[in-house]
Amino acid sequence: MSKSITGKNNWALFLLLLAGIVIGGFIGELTKGMAGLSWLSYGQSFGFAEPIVLNLGILVITFGLTIKITIASIIGILAAILIYRLV
């Protein structure tokens, strides 16, 4: 197990951050059409516009990555850090 200087587990922080991003993104998608909460879905997407394809004859590998950061996912990250510090 990987422990930081304070004695807390780094994997727990990683999993909490991942959960915060996923739950925040989900909440952002749910509130996209709501009048008062549509600001939670405001964000930016970046990554590859088209996937990169590596054709090796018998093997075709496709590389693609798109990241969408919304206000709700940032709030989810902050909540995950707060929970990690409290636990």
Residue frames as a rotation matrix with the C-alpha (Angstrom) as fourth column:
MET 1
0.580 0.815 0.000 0.00
0.815 -0.580 0.000 0.00
0.000 0.000 -1.000 0.00
SER 2
-0.380 -0.687 0.619 1.26
0.671 -0.665 -0.327 3.43
0.636 0.291 0.714 -0.86
LYS 3
0.524 0.506 -0.685 1.05
0.844 -0.421 0.334 5.86
-0.119 -0.753 -0.647 2.03
SER 4
0.430 -0.342 0.835 1.85
0.216 -0.859 -0.463 9.56
0.876 0.380 -0.296 1.92
ILE 5
-0.634 -0.751 0.182 3.77
0.054 -0.278 -0.959 11.46
0.771 -0.598 0.217 4.57
THR 6
-0.386 0.564 0.730 0.60
-0.882 -0.457 -0.113 12.10
0.270 -0.688 0.674 6.57
GLY 7
-0.838 0.000 0.546 -0.15
-0.269 0.870 -0.412 8.37
-0.475 -0.492 -0.729 6.67
LYS 8
0.233 0.972 -0.038 -3.17
-0.480 0.081 -0.874 8.46
-0.846 0.222 0.485 4.35
ASN 9
-0.144 -0.207 0.968 -3.53
0.543 0.801 0.252 6.13
-0.827 0.562 -0.003 1.41
ASN 10
-0.681 -0.195 -0.706 -2.87
-0.394 -0.716 0.577 7.72
-0.618 0.671 0.410 -2.01
TRP 11
-0.925 0.374 0.061 -5.10
0.283 0.575 0.768 5.17
0.252 0.728 -0.638 -3.76
ALA 12
-0.186 0.888 -0.421 -8.05
0.909 -0.008 -0.417 6.30
-0.373 -0.460 -0.806 -1.66
LEU 13
-0.184 0.054 -0.981 -7.50
-0.068 -0.997 -0.042 9.87
-0.981 0.059 0.187 -2.83
PHE 14
-0.926 -0.206 -0.315 -7.25
-0.324 0.010 0.946 8.74
-0.192 0.978 -0.076 -6.45
LEU 15
-0.709 0.705 0.020 -10.48
0.666 0.660 0.347 6.73
0.231 0.260 -0.938 -6.21
LEU 16
-0.031 0.686 -0.727 -12.30
0.707 -0.499 -0.502 9.57
-0.707 -0.529 -0.469 -4.46
LEU 17
-0.466 -0.204 -0.861 -11.17
-0.343 -0.855 0.388 12.03
-0.816 0.476 0.329 -7.15
LEU 18
-0.991 0.104 -0.084 -12.29
-0.031 0.429 0.903 9.66
0.129 0.898 -0.421 -9.89
ALA 19
-0.384 0.902 -0.195 -15.67
0.923 0.368 -0.114 9.21
-0.031 -0.224 -0.974 -8.21
GLY 20
-0.104 0.308 -0.946 -16.01
0.337 -0.884 -0.325 12.98
-0.936 -0.352 -0.012 -7.81
ILE 21
-0.786 -0.238 -0.570 -15.31
-0.427 -0.458 0.780 13.54
-0.447 0.857 0.258 -11.51
VAL 22
-0.891 0.454 -0.022 -17.77
0.317 0.655 0.686 10.87
0.326 0.604 -0.727 -12.62
ILE 23
-0.184 0.865 -0.466 -20.57
0.950 0.036 -0.310 11.91
-0.251 -0.500 -0.829 -10.25
GLY 24
-0.258 0.027 -0.966 -20.00
0.076 -0.996 -0.048 15.59
-0.963 -0.086 0.255 -11.04
GLY 25
-0.934 -0.105 -0.342 -20.14
-0.327 -0.136 0.935 14.92
-0.145 0.985 0.093 -14.77
PHE 26
-0.665 0.745 -0.058 -23.31
0.692 0.644 0.326 12.90
0.281 0.177 -0.943 -14.32
ILE 27
-0.035 0.635 -0.771 -24.93
0.740 -0.502 -0.447 15.72
-0.672 -0.586 -0.453 -12.34
GLY 28
-0.570 -0.249 -0.783 -23.83
-0.244 -0.859 0.451 18.18
-0.785 0.448 0.429 -15.02
GLU 29
-0.968 0.239 -0.075 -25.52
0.009 0.333 0.943 16.11
0.250 0.912 -0.325 -17.71
LEU 30
-0.381 0.873 -0.305 -28.70
0.924 0.374 -0.084 15.78
0.041 -0.313 -0.949 -15.64
THR 31
0.080 0.403 -0.912 -28.96
0.557 -0.777 -0.294 19.53
-0.827 -0.484 -0.286 -15.05
LYS 32
-0.827 -0.495 0.268 -28.27
0.476 -0.362 0.801 20.52
-0.299 0.790 0.535 -18.65
GLY 33
-0.498 0.707 0.503 -31.92
0.539 -0.203 0.818 21.25
0.680 0.678 -0.280 -19.44
MET 34
0.233 0.600 -0.765 -32.94
0.972 -0.164 0.168 22.77
-0.024 -0.783 -0.622 -16.09
ALA 35
0.636 0.124 0.762 -33.40
0.372 -0.914 -0.162 26.54
0.676 0.386 -0.627 -16.06
GLY 36
0.888 -0.220 0.405 -31.76
-0.443 -0.649 0.619 27.37
0.126 -0.729 -0.673 -12.72
LEU 37
0.526 -0.682 0.508 -29.04
-0.194 0.485 0.853 24.71
-0.828 -0.547 0.122 -12.77
SER 38
0.954 -0.120 0.276 -27.90
0.301 0.348 -0.888 24.72
0.010 0.930 0.368 -16.40
TRP 39
0.624 -0.766 0.153 -24.72
-0.718 -0.640 -0.273 26.55
0.307 0.060 -0.950 -15.39
LEU 40
0.368 -0.478 0.798 -23.45
-0.527 0.600 0.602 23.30
-0.767 -0.641 -0.031 -13.83
SER 41
0.601 -0.095 0.793 -23.10
0.531 0.790 -0.308 21.76
-0.597 0.606 0.525 -17.29
TYR 42
0.931 -0.335 -0.143 -20.99
-0.350 -0.713 -0.607 24.64
0.101 0.616 -0.781 -18.64
GLY 43
0.453 -0.824 0.341 -17.55
-0.008 0.378 0.926 23.43
-0.892 -0.422 0.165 -19.54
GLN 44
0.271 -0.516 -0.813 -14.91
-0.946 -0.297 -0.126 22.70
-0.177 0.803 -0.569 -22.11
SER 45
0.847 -0.069 0.527 -14.02
0.126 0.989 -0.074 19.58
-0.516 0.129 0.847 -24.08
PHE 46
0.346 -0.767 -0.540 -10.56
-0.931 -0.352 -0.096 18.94
-0.116 0.536 -0.836 -25.42
GLY 47
0.121 -0.357 0.926 -8.67
-0.081 0.927 0.367 16.05
-0.989 -0.119 0.083 -26.93
PHE 48
-0.883 -0.422 0.205 -8.33
0.118 0.221 0.968 14.47
-0.454 0.879 -0.145 -30.35
ALA 49
-0.244 0.811 -0.532 -10.93
-0.852 -0.442 -0.282 15.65
-0.464 0.384 0.798 -32.87
GLU 50
0.674 0.353 -0.649 -10.50
-0.627 0.737 -0.250 12.39
0.390 0.576 0.719 -34.78
PRO 51
0.775 -0.383 0.503 -8.94
-0.178 0.631 0.755 9.24
-0.607 -0.674 0.421 -33.38
ILE 52
-0.013 -0.868 -0.497 -5.41
-0.990 -0.060 0.131 8.32
-0.144 0.493 -0.858 -34.46
VAL 53
0.907 0.364 0.214 -5.36
-0.313 0.919 -0.239 4.96
-0.283 0.150 0.947 -36.26
LEU 54
-0.212 -0.976 -0.042 -2.26
-0.886 0.174 0.429 2.78
-0.412 0.128 -0.902 -36.44
ASN 55
0.846 0.517 -0.128 -2.71
-0.508 0.711 -0.486 0.10
-0.160 0.477 0.864 -39.11
LEU 56
-0.158 -0.947 0.281 -0.11
-0.803 0.289 0.522 -2.68
-0.575 -0.143 -0.805 -38.86
GLY 57
-0.639 -0.026 -0.769 -1.67
-0.641 0.572 0.513 -4.99
0.426 0.820 -0.382 -41.43
ILE 58
-0.382 0.497 -0.779 -3.03
0.364 0.856 0.367 -7.72
0.849 -0.143 -0.508 -39.19
LEU 59
-0.164 0.262 -0.951 -3.54
0.976 -0.099 -0.196 -5.41
-0.145 -0.960 -0.239 -36.22
VAL 60
-0.169 0.190 0.967 -5.32
0.346 -0.907 0.239 -2.05
0.923 0.375 0.087 -36.18
ILE 61
-0.342 -0.018 -0.940 -4.94
0.932 -0.132 -0.337 0.12
-0.118 -0.991 0.062 -33.08
THR 62
0.144 0.474 0.869 -7.08
0.462 -0.809 0.365 3.22
0.875 0.348 -0.336 -32.56
PHE 63
-0.624 -0.390 -0.677 -6.00
0.782 -0.328 -0.531 5.92
-0.015 -0.860 0.510 -30.11
GLY 64
-0.131 0.600 0.789 -8.52
0.265 -0.746 0.611 8.49
0.955 0.289 -0.061 -28.96
LEU 65
-0.478 -0.020 -0.878 -8.99
0.877 -0.068 -0.476 10.69
-0.050 -0.998 0.050 -25.94
THR 66
-0.228 0.450 0.863 -11.54
0.124 -0.866 0.485 13.38
0.966 0.218 0.141 -25.16
ILE 67
-0.636 -0.008 -0.772 -11.85
0.771 0.018 -0.636 15.06
0.019 -1.000 -0.006 -21.79
LYS 68
-0.020 0.699 0.715 -14.85
0.271 -0.685 0.677 17.17
0.962 0.207 -0.175 -20.83
ILE 69
-0.762 -0.249 -0.598 -14.49
0.643 -0.177 -0.745 19.36
0.080 -0.952 0.294 -17.76
THR 70
0.069 0.850 0.523 -17.66
0.379 -0.507 0.774 20.99
0.923 0.145 -0.357 -16.40
ILE 71
-0.248 -0.063 0.967 -18.42
-0.691 -0.688 -0.222 23.15
0.679 -0.723 0.127 -13.39
ALA 72
0.743 0.603 0.290 -20.17
-0.640 0.514 0.571 20.17
0.195 -0.610 0.768 -11.76
SER 73
0.699 -0.544 -0.465 -17.09
0.435 0.839 -0.327 17.96
0.568 0.026 0.822 -12.18
ILE 74
-0.345 -0.805 0.482 -14.90
0.003 -0.514 -0.858 20.64
0.938 -0.295 0.180 -10.59
ILE 75
0.098 0.475 0.875 -17.34
-0.922 -0.288 0.260 20.80
0.375 -0.831 0.410 -7.66
GLY 76
0.938 0.242 -0.249 -17.15
-0.175 0.948 0.265 16.98
0.300 -0.205 0.932 -7.48
ILE 77
0.154 -0.962 -0.226 -13.34
0.439 0.272 -0.857 17.14
0.885 0.033 0.464 -7.32
LEU 78
-0.440 -0.298 0.847 -13.47
-0.489 -0.711 -0.505 19.72
0.753 -0.637 0.167 -4.53
ALA 79
0.528 0.702 0.479 -16.00
-0.816 0.263 0.514 17.61
0.235 -0.662 0.712 -2.62
ALA 80
0.798 -0.289 -0.529 -13.75
0.225 0.957 -0.183 14.53
0.559 0.027 0.828 -2.99
ILE 81
-0.287 -0.944 0.160 -10.76
0.207 -0.224 -0.952 16.43
0.935 -0.241 0.259 -1.60
LEU 82
-0.197 0.310 0.930 -12.87
-0.837 -0.547 0.005 17.69
0.511 -0.778 0.367 1.31
ILE 83
0.846 0.533 -0.016 -14.09
-0.467 0.756 0.458 14.17
0.256 -0.380 0.889 2.09
TYR 84
0.440 -0.767 -0.467 -10.51
0.407 0.634 -0.658 12.85
0.801 0.100 0.591 1.90
ARG 85
-0.483 -0.652 0.584 -9.29
-0.183 -0.578 -0.796 15.47
0.857 -0.491 0.159 4.36
LEU 86
0.075 0.609 0.790 -12.13
-0.937 -0.228 0.264 14.80
0.341 -0.760 0.554 6.79
VAL 87
0.912 0.324 -0.253 -11.69
-0.259 0.931 0.257 11.03
0.318 -0.169 0.933 6.81
